[in-house]
């Protein structure tokens, strides 16, 4: 397992726990699962060209969940290491959203790949 296993586990958790009642939601949760595989195996965000916009939306949702629900819990418990890890995941997810979105708008029909910053 990589140093990114906690982030990969978080992506998988959200993918499993989100109600994928519509085909679009199911596709985005599959995107999160694929992102988790790439994060763990390569330490990078990897997205197929056709799935860039959906993957960016799914990753934004993960950042939102982390920011709204997990970050306050980590702060309340005063665990500096956990707080740093959660903040890193939020920052990495939001940077990924921005990079994937720009790539989707500026690069025609090519997969996206971007290495993650070193984890805390």
C-alpha positions as CSV (number, residue, x, y, z in Angstrom):
1,X,0.0,0.0,0.0
2,X,1.1,3.5,-0.7
3,X,1.4,6.5,1.6
4,X,-1.9,7.6,0.0
5,X,-3.9,4.7,1.3
6,X,-5.9,6.9,3.7
7,X,-7.0,9.2,0.9
8,X,-7.8,6.2,-1.3
9,X,-9.8,4.7,1.6
10,X,-11.7,7.9,1.9
11,X,-12.6,8.0,-1.8
12,X,-13.8,4.4,-1.6
13,X,-15.8,5.1,1.5
14,X,-17.7,7.9,-0.1
15,X,-18.2,5.9,-3.3
16,X,-19.7,3.0,-1.2
17,X,-21.9,5.2,1.1
18,X,-23.4,7.5,-1.6
19,X,-26.8,6.6,-2.9
20,X,-26.2,5.9,-6.6
21,X,-29.9,6.0,-7.5
22,X,-29.3,7.6,-10.9
23,X,-27.0,6.5,-13.7
24,X,-25.1,9.8,-13.4
25,X,-24.5,9.2,-9.7
26,X,-23.5,5.6,-10.3
27,X,-21.0,6.7,-12.9
28,X,-19.5,9.3,-10.5
29,X,-19.2,6.7,-7.7
30,X,-17.4,4.5,-10.2
31,X,-15.1,7.4,-11.0
32,X,-14.3,7.7,-7.3
33,X,-13.5,4.0,-7.1
34,X,-11.2,4.3,-10.1
35,X,-9.6,7.4,-8.6
36,X,-8.9,5.5,-5.4
37,X,-7.2,2.7,-7.3
38,X,-4.9,5.2,-9.1
39,X,-4.2,7.1,-5.9
40,X,-3.2,3.9,-4.1
41,X,-1.2,2.4,-7.0
42,X,0.4,5.5,-8.5
43,X,0.0,8.4,-6.0
44,X,-1.8,10.2,-8.8
45,X,-5.2,11.3,-9.9
46,X,-5.9,9.5,-13.2
47,X,-9.2,10.0,-15.2
48,X,-10.3,8.8,-18.6
49,X,-11.0,11.6,-21.0
50,X,-14.7,10.9,-21.2
51,X,-15.1,10.9,-17.4
52,X,-13.2,14.1,-16.5
53,X,-16.2,16.3,-15.7
54,X,-18.0,13.6,-13.8
55,X,-14.8,12.7,-11.8
56,X,-14.3,16.4,-11.0
57,X,-17.8,16.7,-9.6
58,X,-17.4,13.5,-7.6
59,X,-14.1,14.7,-6.2
60,X,-15.7,18.1,-5.3
61,X,-18.3,16.1,-3.4
62,X,-15.6,14.3,-1.4
63,X,-14.0,17.6,-0.5
64,X,-17.4,18.9,0.6
65,X,-18.0,15.9,2.8
66,X,-14.6,16.2,4.4
67,X,-14.9,19.9,5.0
68,X,-18.5,19.8,6.4
69,X,-18.4,16.6,8.4
70,X,-14.9,15.3,9.0
71,X,-12.8,18.4,9.5
72,X,-15.0,19.7,12.4
73,X,-14.7,16.3,14.1
74,X,-11.0,16.2,13.8
75,X,-10.7,19.8,15.1
76,X,-13.0,19.0,18.1
77,X,-10.8,16.1,19.1
78,X,-7.6,18.2,18.9
79,X,-5.6,15.6,17.0
80,X,-3.1,17.6,15.1
81,X,-2.0,14.7,12.9
82,X,-5.6,13.9,11.9
83,X,-6.4,17.5,11.3
84,X,-3.4,17.8,9.0
85,X,-4.4,14.7,7.1
86,X,-8.0,15.9,6.6
87,X,-6.8,19.3,5.5
88,X,-4.4,17.7,3.1
89,X,-7.1,15.6,1.6
90,X,-9.4,18.6,1.2
91,X,-6.6,20.6,-0.5
92,X,-5.6,17.7,-2.7
93,X,-9.2,17.0,-3.8
94,X,-9.9,20.7,-4.5
95,X,-6.7,21.1,-6.5
96,X,-7.6,17.9,-8.4
97,X,-11.1,19.4,-9.2
98,X,-9.5,22.6,-10.6
99,X,-6.8,20.7,-12.6
100,X,-9.3,18.1,-14.0
101,X,-11.8,20.9,-14.9
102,X,-9.1,23.0,-16.7
103,X,-7.8,19.9,-18.5
104,X,-11.3,19.0,-19.6
105,X,-11.9,22.5,-21.0
106,X,-8.5,22.9,-22.7
107,X,-7.3,19.4,-23.8
108,X,-9.3,17.6,-26.3
109,X,-10.0,13.9,-25.7
110,X,-7.0,13.0,-23.6
111,X,-6.9,11.3,-20.2
112,X,-5.9,13.3,-17.2
113,X,-3.0,12.3,-14.9
114,X,-1.6,14.4,-12.1
115,X,0.7,13.3,-9.3
116,X,-0.5,14.1,-5.8
117,X,1.5,16.2,-3.5
118,X,3.4,14.3,-0.8
119,X,1.0,13.3,2.0
120,X,1.5,14.7,5.5
